[in-house]
Amino acid sequence: MAGTDSSEPGCNQRRQVRRIPTQPRAQKTVLKILQAATDILIDDGLGGLNTNRVAEVAGINVATVYSYFPDKLAILQTLAERFEDKRSTYIESRTGELETTNDWIKWHSEVIDRMVQFRLEERGGLAIRRALLATPELRYIDDDSTRRSSHARFIGLRAHAPEVDEDQLQRVAQITTELATSLLDSAFRDDPYCAETIAELKRVEEAYLSLYLTKPTRRSRPKRR
């Protein structure tokens, strides 16, 4: 576009940290910066985050912050990438179970419950997630995480949909992943979260997936004598 400085980072462009810490002391400094930024997001939200405030909370000189991060967006980017990587990695770690389980409904219910706990237990997770969604330049991080989770779910679903075209099943996996992410975000607008929204998410996922997947087989209980 005419008049645009190509050196300026645009939407969906990753910002580079200025220096990758390799020594323990430098790694400790970066951790202090990230912890300080997390504290600020928890207490004051995205509006309170700036490099001067990060330096103050971390107890370091602002020049030290700039030696690792060019601006507050790069700090938030690092926090968001770490948070979203944990989210995607968990889904990927459960793929094998989805492939072999006889009850995909139970699997999805358990994963949703774990995602709820993850957001509650991960320090600053809710604040980081909200800041990410409020920052258009970093939405690619959410997109990448959703893409990873969707692909992992697709791999697991294939065992339960042998007659469904792979392209269609990929769309099903993408839709359910995006639906779960969106409704989890919606549920956590309440404090601590809206349990009714989580329950509705489970019902909607089960109803939608039942259109494509084979009915779960449950072990019959032995009859009492």
PASEBA-1860 file (N, C-alpha, C; in nm, 3 decimals):
! residues 225
1> MAGTDSSE> 0.085/-0.119/0.000/0.000/0.000/0.000/0.088/0.124/0.000 ~ 0.053/0.223/-0.081/0.134/0.343/-0.092/0.136/0.417/0.040 ~ 0.255/0.470/0.073/0.268/0.549/0.194/0.291/0.467/0.319 ~ 0.301/0.334/0.305/0.323/0.247/0.420/0.471/0.216/0.433 ~ 0.525/0.233/0.553/0.665/0.202/0.579/0.677/0.052/0.595 ~ 0.746/-0.014/0.503/0.757/-0.160/0.505/0.835/-0.210/0.624 ~ 0.908/-0.119/0.693/0.984/-0.162/0.809/0.897/-0.174/0.933 ~ 0.776/-0.117/0.928/0.687/-0.122/1.043/0.615/-0.256/1.046
9> PGCNQRRQ> 0.613/-0.325/1.163/0.542/-0.451/1.172/0.394/-0.430/1.151 ~ 0.332/-0.515/1.071/0.189/-0.506/1.048/0.116/-0.615/1.122 ~ -0.012/-0.630/1.093/-0.090/-0.735/1.155/-0.034/-0.871/1.115 ~ -0.042/-0.966/1.207/0.000/-1.103/1.183/0.148/-1.115/1.148 ~ 0.230/-1.022/1.195/0.373/-1.029/1.172/0.443/-1.042/1.306 ~ 0.522/-1.147/1.321/0.586/-1.171/1.450/0.696/-1.070/1.476 ~ 0.697/-1.015/1.596/0.801/-0.922/1.636/0.917/-1.001/1.696 ~ 1.037/-0.964/1.662/1.154/-1.036/1.707/1.206/-0.977/1.839
17> VRRIPTQP> 1.238/-1.067/1.933/1.305/-1.019/2.053/1.446/-0.977/2.014 ~ 1.501/-0.882/2.087/1.630/-0.827/2.047/1.747/-0.919/2.082 ~ 1.729/-0.996/2.188/1.840/-1.082/2.229/1.783/-1.207/2.294 ~ 1.826/-1.323/2.249/1.783/-1.449/2.308/1.875/-1.481/2.425 ~ 1.822/-1.490/2.547/1.909/-1.516/2.662/1.962/-1.659/2.662 ~ 2.091/-1.673/2.680/2.154/-1.805/2.685/2.217/-1.832/2.821 ~ 2.261/-1.727/2.888/2.323/-1.743/3.018/2.216/-1.741/3.128 ~ 2.238/-1.815/3.236/2.139/-1.822/3.345/2.097/-1.684/3.397
25> RAQKTVLK> 2.192/-1.592/3.409/2.159/-1.459/3.461/2.065/-1.386/3.366 ~ 2.093/-1.396/3.236/2.007/-1.331/3.137/1.870/-1.396/3.133 ~ 1.865/-1.527/3.144/1.737/-1.598/3.145/1.654/-1.557/3.266 ~ 1.721/-1.538/3.378/1.651/-1.494/3.499/1.595/-1.354/3.481 ~ 1.670/-1.268/3.412/1.623/-1.132/3.387/1.499/-1.132/3.299 ~ 1.501/-1.212/3.192/1.386/-1.221/3.103/1.264/-1.275/3.178 ~ 1.286/-1.373/3.264/1.177/-1.428/3.343/1.117/-1.321/3.434 ~ 1.201/-1.237/3.493/1.152/-1.128/3.577/1.067/-1.031/3.495
33> ILQAATDI> 1.111/-1.004/3.374/1.035/-0.913/3.285/0.898/-0.972/3.254 ~ 0.895/-1.101/3.221/0.769/-1.165/3.186/0.677/-1.177/3.307 ~ 0.734/-1.206/3.423/0.653/-1.214/3.544/0.595/-1.078/3.580 ~ 0.676/-0.974/3.564/0.628/-0.839/3.592/0.514/-0.801/3.497 ~ 0.530/-0.833/3.370/0.426/-0.804/3.272/0.297/-0.879/3.305 ~ 0.312/-1.003/3.349/0.195/-1.082/3.388/0.124/-1.019/3.507 ~ 0.200/-0.975/3.606/0.141/-0.909/3.723/0.063/-0.784/3.682 ~ 0.118/-0.708/3.589/0.052/-0.586/3.544/-0.078/-0.620/3.472
41> LIDDGLGG> -0.075/-0.721/3.387/-0.197/-0.761/3.315/-0.304/-0.808/3.412 ~ -0.263/-0.881/3.516/-0.360/-0.929/3.615/-0.422/-0.812/3.690 ~ -0.339/-0.717/3.732/-0.386/-0.607/3.817/-0.451/-0.494/3.739 ~ -0.395/-0.460/3.623/-0.438/-0.339/3.552/-0.488/-0.363/3.410 ~ -0.475/-0.486/3.361/-0.519/-0.513/3.225/-0.420/-0.461/3.122 ~ -0.457/-0.476/2.996/-0.369/-0.437/2.886/-0.336/-0.288/2.889 ~ -0.431/-0.207/2.932/-0.409/-0.062/2.934/-0.298/-0.019/3.028 ~ -0.267/-0.103/3.127/-0.162/-0.067/3.222/-0.025/-0.115/3.184
49> LNTNRVAE> -0.016/-0.187/3.071/0.112/-0.247/3.032/0.194/-0.151/2.947 ~ 0.312/-0.116/2.995/0.410/-0.041/2.916/0.548/-0.075/2.970 ~ 0.650/-0.045/2.891/0.785/-0.089/2.928/0.835/-0.022/3.055 ~ 0.800/0.104/3.078/0.842/0.170/3.201/0.783/0.103/3.324 ~ 0.655/0.068/3.313/0.588/0.002/3.425/0.645/-0.138/3.447 ~ 0.676/-0.208/3.339/0.736/-0.341/3.351/0.870/-0.331/3.423 ~ 0.951/-0.234/3.384/1.082/-0.216/3.448/1.066/-0.186/3.596 ~ 0.968/-0.102/3.629/0.945/-0.065/3.769/0.905/-0.187/3.851
57> VAGINVAT> 0.810/-0.266/3.801/0.763/-0.383/3.875/0.872/-0.489/3.884 ~ 0.951/-0.503/3.778/1.058/-0.603/3.777/1.179/-0.559/3.860 ~ 1.186/-0.430/3.892/1.299/-0.380/3.969/1.427/-0.370/3.889 ~ 1.413/-0.336/3.760/1.530/-0.324/3.674/1.521/-0.193/3.596 ~ 1.629/-0.158/3.528/1.630/-0.038/3.446/1.554/-0.062/3.317 ~ 1.483/0.039/3.268/1.406/0.022/3.146/1.496/-0.012/3.027 ~ 1.621/0.033/3.032/1.715/0.000/2.925/1.739/-0.151/2.918 ~ 1.732/-0.216/3.033/1.748/-0.361/3.036/1.631/-0.430/2.968
65> VYSYFPDK> 1.511/-0.376/2.990/1.394/-0.430/2.921/1.412/-0.419/2.770 ~ 1.457/-0.301/2.725/1.474/-0.279/2.582/1.587/-0.362/2.522 ~ 1.678/-0.408/2.604/1.786/-0.491/2.551/1.736/-0.629/2.510 ~ 1.616/-0.666/2.560/1.557/-0.795/2.523/1.431/-0.780/2.439 ~ 1.352/-0.678/2.466/1.224/-0.660/2.396/1.217/-0.519/2.340 ~ 1.183/-0.504/2.211/1.178/-0.370/2.151/1.062/-0.285/2.202 ~ 0.956/-0.349/2.250/0.840/-0.274/2.298/0.749/-0.368/2.377 ~ 0.640/-0.313/2.428/0.549/-0.393/2.510/0.479/-0.501/2.428
73> LAILQTLA> 0.460/-0.476/2.300/0.394/-0.575/2.215/0.477/-0.702/2.206 ~ 0.609/-0.688/2.201/0.697/-0.805/2.195/0.690/-0.884/2.326 ~ 0.673/-0.814/2.437/0.659/-0.882/2.566/0.528/-0.961/2.569 ~ 0.420/-0.895/2.529/0.290/-0.962/2.526/0.292/-1.079/2.429 ~ 0.359/-1.062/2.317/0.371/-1.169/2.219/0.434/-1.293/2.282 ~ 0.541/-1.274/2.358/0.609/-1.387/2.422/0.518/-1.455/2.523 ~ 0.447/-1.376/2.603/0.354/-1.434/2.701/0.244/-1.513/2.631 ~ 0.188/-1.456/2.525/0.078/-1.521/2.454/0.124/-1.649/2.385
81> ERFEDKRS> 0.242/-1.645/2.326/0.294/-1.765/2.259/0.315/-1.879/2.358 ~ 0.365/-1.847/2.475/0.387/-1.951/2.576/0.254/-2.009/2.624 ~ 0.157/-1.922/2.646/0.026/-1.968/2.693/-0.042/-2.055/2.588 ~ -0.044/-2.009/2.464/-0.113/-2.082/2.358/-0.041/-2.212/2.322 ~ 0.091/-2.213/2.336/0.165/-2.337/2.309/0.126/-2.445/2.410 ~ 0.108/-2.407/2.535/0.065/-2.504/2.636/-0.074/-2.557/2.604 ~ -0.162/-2.469/2.558/-0.299/-2.511/2.524/-0.297/-2.613/2.410 ~ -0.224/-2.584/2.305/-0.219/-2.673/2.189/-0.148/-2.804/2.222
89> TYIESRTG> -0.041/-2.794/2.299/0.036/-2.913/2.334/-0.049/-3.012/2.412 ~ -0.136/-2.960/2.499/-0.223/-3.050/2.575/-0.317/-3.127/2.482 ~ -0.380/-3.057/2.388/-0.470/-3.125/2.294/-0.393/-3.229/2.214 ~ -0.275/-3.193/2.168/-0.194/-3.287/2.090/-0.157/-3.410/2.173 ~ -0.134/-3.390/2.302/-0.096/-3.502/2.388/-0.210/-3.600/2.410 ~ -0.334/-3.554/2.387/-0.451/-3.640/2.408/-0.502/-3.705/2.280 ~ -0.436/-3.677/2.168/-0.484/-3.729/2.039/-0.487/-3.881/2.037 ~ -0.382/-3.944/2.089/-0.376/-4.090/2.089/-0.493/-4.152/2.162
97> ELETTNDW> -0.536/-4.090/2.271/-0.651/-4.141/2.346/-0.779/-4.132/2.264 ~ -0.794/-4.023/2.190/-0.914/-4.007/2.107/-0.918/-4.112/1.997 ~ -0.802/-4.148/1.945/-0.796/-4.248/1.839/-0.838/-4.386/1.888 ~ -0.811/-4.416/2.014/-0.833/-4.552/2.064/-0.954/-4.567/2.155 ~ -1.008/-4.456/2.204/-1.120/-4.466/2.297/-1.247/-4.515/2.227 ~ -1.332/-4.582/2.303/-1.462/-4.622/2.251/-1.568/-4.514/2.276 ~ -1.530/-4.412/2.352/-1.627/-4.310/2.392/-1.572/-4.170/2.364 ~ -1.593/-4.122/2.241/-1.541/-3.991/2.205/-1.617/-3.878/2.277
105> IKWHSEVI> -1.739/-3.905/2.320/-1.815/-3.804/2.395/-1.746/-3.775/2.528 ~ -1.706/-3.881/2.596/-1.637/-3.864/2.724/-1.504/-3.793/2.703 ~ -1.433/-3.826/2.595/-1.304/-3.762/2.567/-1.321/-3.612/2.553 ~ -1.418/-3.570/2.473/-1.439/-3.427/2.452/-1.481/-3.357/2.581 ~ -1.563/-3.423/2.661/-1.606/-3.364/2.788/-1.486/-3.344/2.881 ~ -1.399/-3.443/2.887/-1.281/-3.433/2.973/-1.186/-3.324/2.925 ~ -1.170/-3.312/2.795/-1.080/-3.210/2.741/-1.134/-3.070/2.770 ~ -1.264/-3.052/2.757/-1.324/-2.922/2.789/-1.301/-2.889/2.937
113> DRMVQFRL> -1.324/-2.988/3.024/-1.302/-2.965/3.168/-1.157/-2.928/3.196 ~ -1.064/-2.994/3.126/-0.922/-2.964/3.148/-0.887/-2.825/3.097 ~ -0.948/-2.783/2.987/-0.922/-2.649/2.936/-0.974/-2.543/3.033 ~ -1.085/-2.573/3.100/-1.135/-2.482/3.203/-1.034/-2.471/3.317 ~ -0.986/-2.586/3.365/-0.890/-2.586/3.474/-0.759/-2.519/3.433 ~ -0.718/-2.540/3.309/-0.595/-2.478/3.261/-0.604/-2.326/3.269 ~ -0.715/-2.271/3.227/-0.730/-2.125/3.232/-0.733/-2.074/3.376 ~ -0.787/-2.156/3.466/-0.794/-2.115/3.606/-0.659/-2.128/3.676
121> EERGGLAI> -0.583/-2.231/3.640/-0.460/-2.263/3.712/-0.337/-2.194/3.656 ~ -0.335/-2.167/3.527/-0.218/-2.103/3.465/-0.210/-1.959/3.512 ~ -0.101/-1.926/3.579/-0.089/-1.793/3.638/-0.099/-1.684/3.530 ~ -0.196/-1.596/3.547/-0.215/-1.488/3.452/-0.278/-1.531/3.322 ~ -0.319/-1.657/3.313/-0.371/-1.709/3.186/-0.490/-1.631/3.134 ~ -0.585/-1.601/3.222/-0.704/-1.528/3.178/-0.668/-1.388/3.130 ~ -0.579/-1.322/3.203/-0.539/-1.186/3.166/-0.462/-1.186/3.034 ~ -0.376/-1.285/3.016/-0.298/-1.295/2.892/-0.391/-1.323/2.775
129> RRALLATP> -0.485/-1.415/2.795/-0.579/-1.450/2.689/-0.662/-1.327/2.648 ~ -0.710/-1.252/2.745/-0.790/-1.133/2.715/-0.706/-1.028/2.641 ~ -0.581/-1.013/2.683/-0.494/-0.916/2.617/-0.466/-0.959/2.473 ~ -0.449/-1.088/2.453/-0.426/-1.139/2.317/-0.544/-1.109/2.226 ~ -0.664/-1.135/2.275/-0.784/-1.112/2.193/-0.806/-0.964/2.165 ~ -0.753/-0.879/2.251/-0.770/-0.734/2.234/-0.660/-0.672/2.149 ~ -0.568/-0.754/2.099/-0.454/-0.703/2.023/-0.454/-0.763/1.883 ~ -0.509/-0.693/1.784/-0.520/-0.749/1.649/-0.387/-0.795/1.591
137> ELRYIDDD> -0.278/-0.726/1.625/-0.147/-0.762/1.570/-0.102/-0.901/1.613 ~ -0.161/-0.953/1.720/-0.118/-1.083/1.773/-0.221/-1.193/1.753 ~ -0.327/-1.165/1.680/-0.430/-1.267/1.663/-0.379/-1.390/1.588 ~ -0.270/-1.375/1.514/-0.213/-1.490/1.445/-0.169/-1.598/1.543 ~ -0.135/-1.559/1.666/-0.095/-1.656/1.767/-0.213/-1.746/1.802 ~ -0.329/-1.685/1.819/-0.451/-1.761/1.846/-0.485/-1.849/1.726 ~ -0.470/-1.795/1.606/-0.499/-1.873/1.484/-0.408/-1.994/1.474 ~ -0.279/-1.975/1.502/-0.183/-2.087/1.494/-0.216/-2.194/1.597
145> STRRSSHA> -0.251/-2.151/1.718/-0.285/-2.245/1.824/-0.410/-2.324/1.788 ~ -0.510/-2.254/1.735/-0.633/-2.321/1.694/-0.607/-2.419/1.581 ~ -0.519/-2.382/1.489/-0.485/-2.471/1.377/-0.419/-2.599/1.428 ~ -0.328/-2.586/1.522/-0.263/-2.704/1.579/-0.363/-2.794/1.650 ~ -0.448/-2.734/1.731/-0.548/-2.812/1.805/-0.647/-2.878/1.711 ~ -0.685/-2.807/1.606/-0.779/-2.861/1.509/-0.720/-2.981/1.437 ~ -0.593/-2.971/1.399/-0.528/-3.083/1.329/-0.518/-3.205/1.420 ~ -0.483/-3.182/1.546/-0.473/-3.293/1.641/-0.609/-3.360/1.659
153> RFIGLRAH> -0.713/-3.280/1.667/-0.847/-3.336/1.683/-0.888/-3.414/1.558 ~ -0.854/-3.363/1.442/-0.884/-3.432/1.317/-0.822/-3.571/1.314 ~ -0.696/-3.581/1.355/-0.628/-3.710/1.356/-0.701/-3.808/1.447 ~ -0.744/-3.760/1.563/-0.815/-3.848/1.655/-0.953/-3.887/1.608 ~ -1.020/-3.796/1.537/-1.157/-3.822/1.494/-1.166/-3.924/1.380 ~ -1.059/-3.940/1.305/-1.065/-4.030/1.189/-1.106/-4.171/1.226 ~ -1.065/-4.215/1.345/-1.099/-4.351/1.387/-1.248/-4.369/1.411 ~ -1.318/-4.258/1.430/-1.461/-4.264/1.462/-1.550/-4.223/1.344
161> APEVDEDQ> -1.487/-4.192/1.232/-1.564/-4.149/1.115/-1.505/-4.210/0.989 ~ -1.502/-4.342/0.978/-1.435/-4.408/0.866/-1.498/-4.377/0.730 ~ -1.624/-4.337/0.728/-1.692/-4.313/0.601/-1.699/-4.165/0.564 ~ -1.645/-4.079/0.648/-1.652/-3.935/0.623/-1.529/-3.892/0.543 ~ -1.553/-3.813/0.438/-1.445/-3.760/0.357/-1.348/-3.680/0.444 ~ -1.218/-3.693/0.418/-1.118/-3.629/0.503/-1.130/-3.477/0.502 ~ -1.160/-3.419/0.386/-1.176/-3.274/0.381/-1.292/-3.229/0.469 ~ -1.401/-3.305/0.464/-1.517/-3.273/0.548/-1.482/-3.289/0.696
169> LQRVAQIT> -1.409/-3.395/0.728/-1.374/-3.419/0.868/-1.279/-3.312/0.920 ~ -1.191/-3.262/0.835/-1.104/-3.152/0.876/-1.186/-3.028/0.910 ~ -1.290/-3.003/0.830/-1.378/-2.889/0.859/-1.451/-2.910/0.991 ~ -1.495/-3.034/1.015/-1.563/-3.065/1.141/-1.469/-3.039/1.259 ~ -1.345/-3.084/1.247/-1.248/-3.063/1.354/-1.221/-2.914/1.375 ~ -1.212/-2.839/1.266/-1.188/-2.696/1.277/-1.306/-2.625/1.343 ~ -1.427/-2.661/1.302/-1.546/-2.596/1.358/-1.559/-2.625/1.506 ~ -1.539/-2.750/1.546/-1.553/-2.783/1.688/-1.442/-2.717/1.772
177> TELATSLL> -1.323/-2.707/1.716/-1.214/-2.642/1.788/-1.241/-2.494/1.806 ~ -1.285/-2.428/1.699/-1.314/-2.285/1.707/-1.434/-2.259/1.797 ~ -1.533/-2.348/1.792/-1.650/-2.334/1.879/-1.609/-2.344/2.025 ~ -1.529/-2.446/2.057/-1.486/-2.464/2.196/-1.406/-2.344/2.246 ~ -1.315/-2.295/2.163/-1.233/-2.181/2.202/-1.319/-2.057/2.225 ~ -1.412/-2.033/2.133/-1.497/-1.915/2.143/-1.588/-1.920/2.266 ~ -1.649/-2.036/2.292/-1.740/-2.045/2.406/-1.664/-2.046/2.539 ~ -1.542/-2.098/2.540/-1.461/-2.087/2.661/-1.428/-1.941/2.689
185> DSAFRDDP> -1.393/-1.866/2.584/-1.369/-1.723/2.602/-1.494/-1.654/2.657 ~ -1.609/-1.692/2.603/-1.735/-1.632/2.648/-1.764/-1.669/2.793 ~ -1.741/-1.795/2.829/-1.769/-1.840/2.965/-1.686/-1.765/3.069 ~ -1.563/-1.731/3.031/-1.474/-1.667/3.127/-1.489/-1.515/3.131 ~ -1.592/-1.464/3.068/-1.624/-1.323/3.088/-1.686/-1.303/3.226 ~ -1.742/-1.413/3.281/-1.794/-1.410/3.417/-1.682/-1.448/3.514 ~ -1.701/-1.420/3.641/-1.601/-1.450/3.742/-1.654/-1.556/3.838 ~ -1.592/-1.676/3.849/-1.473/-1.714/3.772/-1.505/-1.757/3.630
193> YCAETIAE> -1.621/-1.823/3.610/-1.666/-1.857/3.475/-1.810/-1.904/3.482 ~ -1.876/-1.906/3.366/-2.016/-1.947/3.360/-2.025/-2.097/3.334 ~ -2.061/-2.172/3.437/-2.069/-2.318/3.424/-2.176/-2.360/3.324 ~ -2.283/-2.281/3.314/-2.390/-2.314/3.220/-2.341/-2.309/3.076 ~ -2.253/-2.214/3.046/-2.197/-2.205/2.910/-2.110/-2.327/2.880 ~ -2.034/-2.372/2.978/-1.950/-2.491/2.959/-2.037/-2.614/2.935 ~ -2.144/-2.628/3.012/-2.234/-2.741/2.994/-2.300/-2.737/2.856 ~ -2.336/-2.617/2.812/-2.399/-2.604/2.680/-2.299/-2.636/2.569
201> LKRVEEAY> -2.174/-2.597/2.589/-2.069/-2.631/2.492/-2.059/-2.781/2.474 ~ -2.063/-2.855/2.583/-2.055/-3.001/2.574/-2.174/-3.058/2.497 ~ -2.292/-3.005/2.523/-2.411/-3.055/2.455/-2.406/-3.024/2.305 ~ -2.362/-2.905/2.272/-2.355/-2.865/2.131/-2.252/-2.950/2.057 ~ -2.135/-2.970/2.117/-2.032/-3.052/2.053/-2.082/-3.194/2.030 ~ -2.146/-3.252/2.131/-2.195/-3.389/2.116/-2.298/-3.399/2.005 ~ -2.391/-3.304/2.001/-2.496/-3.308/1.898/-2.436/-3.292/1.759 ~ -2.342/-3.200/1.744/-2.282/-3.175/1.613/-2.197/-3.293/1.567
209> LSLYLTKP> -2.112/-3.343/1.655/-2.024/-3.454/1.618/-2.101/-3.582/1.591 ~ -2.216/-3.597/1.656/-2.298/-3.717/1.634/-2.348/-3.727/1.491 ~ -2.347/-3.616/1.419/-2.388/-3.618/1.279/-2.286/-3.689/1.191 ~ -2.162/-3.697/1.239/-2.053/-3.750/1.157/-1.985/-3.873/1.215 ~ -1.985/-3.887/1.346/-1.908/-3.994/1.408/-1.996/-4.112/1.443 ~ -1.932/-4.228/1.450/-2.005/-4.348/1.491/-2.045/-4.336/1.637 ~ -2.157/-4.395/1.671/-2.207/-4.386/1.807/-2.111/-4.456/1.903 ~ -2.076/-4.390/2.014/-1.984/-4.453/2.110/-2.039/-4.585/2.161
217> TRRSRPKR> -1.950/-4.681/2.176/-1.989/-4.810/2.233/-1.949/-4.811/2.379 ~ -2.044/-4.835/2.462/-2.017/-4.838/2.606/-2.026/-4.981/2.656 ~ -1.938/-5.011/2.748/-1.939/-5.145/2.805/-2.066/-5.165/2.887 ~ -2.132/-5.276/2.864/-2.254/-5.304/2.939/-2.219/-5.347/3.080 ~ -2.298/-5.302/3.173/-2.275/-5.338/3.312/-2.328/-5.478/3.339 ~ -2.255/-5.556/3.418/-2.304/-5.691/3.449/-2.434/-5.685/3.528 ~ -2.523/-5.774/3.494/-2.652/-5.776/3.563/-2.635/-5.826/3.706 ~ -2.708/-5.761/3.795/-2.704/-5.804/3.934/-2.789/-5.930/3.952
225> R> -2.738/-6.018/4.030/-2.813/-6.140/4.058/-2.902/-6.121/4.179
END
